Amino acid sequence: MSQLAQQHCEACRADAPKLSDNDIRELQPDVPEWEVRQFDGEKRLSRVFKFKDFAEALAFTQSVGDLAEDANHHPALLTEWGKVTVDWWTHKIGGLHRNDFIMAAKTDGVYGTYQE
């Protein structure tokens, strides 16, 4: 499991700096299945998770939602039959923060419980 998954999100202020491209390159190996994508001019971490059916995808969505509530850091979640797309970014700063990489790693950990 990634060391990031063991860390906790810090409270993020609106004036917190976005991660630089170099910072992103340094953190990316800890969440190798995640892609950095631009959406409405903001960088986001995005990953599609696959499941055997809608019920399992929905259960995973709820698990990620619970994780997000606990951290007070919320992703965009798209639940479809057999897959869930998760996008993490920090709304307050309009881009990526270390918290997003922490939450991506934690999301990977949740997904692992569905693969056992």
Order of alpha helices (4+ residues) and beta strands (2+ residues): alpha-beta-beta-alpha-beta-beta-alpha
